[in-house]
Amino acid sequence: MRIVRSVLLLALALTVGAADARAQAAAGAPTAEPGAFRPLTVGSDLTFPPFAFRRPDGTIAGFSVDVAWEMAKRLGRPGVDMIETPVAGLFPGLNAKRYEFIAAPIVVSQERAQQMLFTEPYMSMGLGVLVHSDDADLKSLDELKGKTVAVVRGSAADGWAAENAGKLGFEVQKLDRAADAPYVVVDRKVYAAILDLPLALQAVKQVKLVRNGFTVLTGRVVAFAFRQDDVAFRNRVELIVEDMKRDGALAGIYQAWFGAKPPEGSVMLTIDAASYGPAGFPGHGPK
C-alpha cells in the first residue's frame, strides 16, 4: 500500500510540475538555459595574447577569456571551461561538440559562414601604424609618402602594404617577427611599423617609446562561431553580445586589454537590432 501511495504522490508531483512549467511558459516567464547548471564550455587557442594565453602561474587570461566569463554570468552559468585547442583544430572541435562555441578572434568569411553559424560581429580587425612617441600622429596615410615602413612578412599588414605602397608612395621593409616592429621604430630604422591592430596596441603597452599613430580598418570583422544546427543558442548569445555593446561592457574589456578605446567605426560600437548574424553572409536572418 505504501508503494502504491508513493507512486501516486510521485505522479501527482510530476503532473503539478508539468502544469507549473506550462503556466510559466504561457506567462512568458524565463526558463533555464540548456546546460544552465554547468560551466559555459568554449574553445580557444591559448597561445595568442592578448586574446587568450597562460600566465606564468598557469592561469588563463586575455580579452576573449574575460568576454567569455561575462557571457557566462549573463547566461546564468557557473563559470567558464576554456577548452585549449590549436587554431587548426578549432573548427573540427566545434563540430565534434567538444565545446559550445569558439571564443577566439575568428574572422568572418564566406567560406567559413558556409560551415558554421556566426553571431553579429563584435570586433573590427584593422591595422595599427606605430610611430615614435616623439612624432605627431598621422592625419592621413598620405603622410607615409617617401618614408620607409616595416611590416611582418606574411602578415595582413604585408598584404595591405603590397596593395598600397605604390599608391601611397612608401618603401617597405619586411621583418620576420612582430616583436621586432616597435624597436625598429624606436631606433629610427624606419618611420613607422604596421601591425595587426591588437598587436600594435599591445606593443604600445609594452614599449613606451612608440604609440599608435593611425588606425586602418580593413573591413574584416570577428564573430563568435557556433555549429550550424545550434541556431537557438547562437541567437541567445548574440542578444548578450548586443547587451554588452549597449552597456559598454565589451568596450570596457577591450580597453582593459588593449589600452585604448575601440576605434571609431568599429562594429563593437554598433548594434544590428533587426537581424541575427553578420549581414551579407549565410546564417544572417531577421529577429
N, C-alpha and C positions, 0 to 999 in steps of 0.2 A: 504493500500500500504506500509506503514511504517513497518507493522508487517511482510509482505512478504519479504521486503528488509532485515529486521533484521534476519529472518530465513535463508535467503540466505547467509548473511555475516557470521552467526554462522557456517553454513555448510562448507563454504569456509575455515574458520579458522581451523575447525576440520580436514578438508582434508589436509590442508597445514601442520598442526601439526603432523598428522599421517605420512605424507611423510617425514617430517624432522626426525621423530623418526626412520623411516625405514632407512633413509640415514645415520643417526648416527650409527645405529646398523651395517649396512653394512660396514661402515668405521672403525668399531671396537671402536667407541667412548664409554666411560664409561656411563652407565645408572644408575639411582638411585636405591639403595637397596630397597627391600620391607620394609616398615616402616621407611624409611630414615629420616622422619621428626618427629619422636617420640623417646623418650629415649630408650636405649637398656634395655630390661627387663630380669633380671637374678634371679634365685632362689639361696638362700644361708641360711645356719644356722648361725645366728648372735651371737651364744654363744660359738664360737670356736676360741679364739685368738691363734696365731696372724693372722689367715686366715681371719676371719670376726667377728667383735664384735662392741658393742656400747660403746662409751666413756661415762664418767660421764655426759657430756653435751648433750648426746643423739645422737651425730653424729656417723655415721658408718665409721669404719676404718678397715684396715687389708690388708694383701697381696692380697687376692682374690678380694678385693674391688678396689685396685689400678690397678690390672691387667684388671679388667672389664672396668674401666674408660679409660685406654689406648686403649683397643679394641674399645670402643665406638668412641673415637677420630679417630681411623684409619678407622672405618666404615663410618665416617661422620655423626654419630648420636649425637643428642644434650644431652649428659649426660647418666646417668645410673639410672634405677629404680630397686633397690635391694629389691626383694620380700622376706621378712623374712619367713622362712619355717623350722620347725624342721626337723632333719635328716630323721626321719621316713616318713615324708610327701614330701620329695624332688622328688622322682620318680613319685608318683601319681600326684603331682602338675605339673610336666613337661608334662605328658600325658594328663592332663586336660587343657593344653595350658595357664596356669597361667603366664608362662614366656617362653622366647625363648630358654634358655639353663640353665644348672646348673653350677654356678660359685662357686663351693665348691670342696675340695680335695676328689674327688670320685676315689677310687682305681679301676682300670680296672680288671674285672674278666670275665670268660667265661659266667657265669650266667647273669651278668649284660649286657654284649655285645649282648645277645640274646634279650634283652628287650629295648635297647636304642642304639643310634649311638654315638660313641666316636670319638674325634679328635685324631691326633697323641699325644702321651703323652707329657706333658710339665714339669713334675717333677718326679724325682725318690724318692720313700719313702725308708727310712732306719732307722737305729738306731744310736744314739749318745752315746758314752761311756764317761760319766762325770767323771773327776778325779780332785783331789785337785790342785789348781793353783801352789802349791809348787812342785808337782810331774811332771816328764817328760811325754811327750806324749808316747803312746804305739806304738812300731814299728810293732807289730802284736798282735793278740788276744791270742797267746801262753803265753804272759806275764801275763795273768789273772790266770795262774795255781797257785793253793794254796791260792788264795785270795778269799775274800767274796765280792759278787756283789749284789747290790739291784736292784729289778725290781718292777714294779707296777702290782699287782695281776690282771690277766685277760687281760693284755695289749699284744701288739705284741711282746714286749721285753720279757714278761713272757713266751710266746710260744717259742721264739727263745732260751731262756735260758734253757728251758726244753729239747730242742733238742741238745744243745751244752755243757751244764755244765759238763756232764760226759766225753765227748771227750776232752774238754779243761782243765778239772780238777779244776773248781772253785766252790765255795759254793754259794748258792742263798739265799738271804734274801728278803722276799716279803713285799711290802708296800701297804697300802690302798689308798694313794693319791700321785699323781705325784708331787704335790707341796712340799712334804717332801724329795724327792730324792736328791736335791742338798745339803740339810742340813745334811743328814746322811753322806755325803762325807766330808763336811766341819768339822763335829765333829769327823771324823775318825772312825765312827762306821762301815763303810765299805770302801773297797779300791776304788770302783767305783760304779756308778749307771747307768743303761742302760735305756734310754727312746726313744720313737719315736723321730727321728731327729729334727723335728720342735720344740718339747717340750724341747729337750736338748739345742738347740740353744737359745731358749727363756730363759731358766734357766741361761745360761751363761750371758745373758744381764742383768738379774735381780740380780744374786748373784755373786759378784766379786771374790769370793774365789774358784770358780770352772771353769773349761774350758772343751771343748770337746776334749778329748784326742785321740779319734779314731772314724771313721765313718764306719758303716757296711751297705752297700747297699744290700737290701733284695730281689731285683728283682721286687718288687711291683712298679707300676707306676700309676700316676694320669693323668686324661684327662678330658676335658670338655664333658658333656653329652647332647645329643640332642634327640628329638623324631626320631623314625626310618624313618618317611616319610619326614624328613627335610634335605635331602641329600645336596641340593644346598647350603643352609645356613651353614651347617656343613663344607662343603668344603671351603666356603668363609672365615669362621672364622679360619679354620686350616691354610690357607695361611697367615693370620695375625699372628697366633702363630709362624709360621716359620719366618716371618719378625722380630718379637720381639726377637726370639732366635738369628737371624742373626745379628741384630744391637745392641744386648746387653741390650735391654730394659727390657727383662724378668729377666735376671740375676741381673740387677741393682735394680729392685723392690725386688727381693729375698734378696739381700744383705742388703737393707734398713730395711727390717723387721726381718731378722734372724741374722744379724750381721756377716755374713760370706759369702764367695763366694759359688756357687753351688759346691758340691763335685765332684772330678774327676770321670768321668764315668757316671755322671748324664745325663738323657735324655734331660735336659734343655740345654745341650751343643751340642746336635746332631740334625740334620735335616734329615727327610726322604723325600727327594725331588722327589722320584719316585712314591709314593703312598699316599693315604688318610687313616686315621685311624690307630689304633695300630696293628702292624704285629702279625699274629697268632690268631686274633680274628675276629668274624663276623663284617662286615662293613668295613674291610680292602680291598682296591682295588687300581688299578693303577690311576695315574693322567692323 
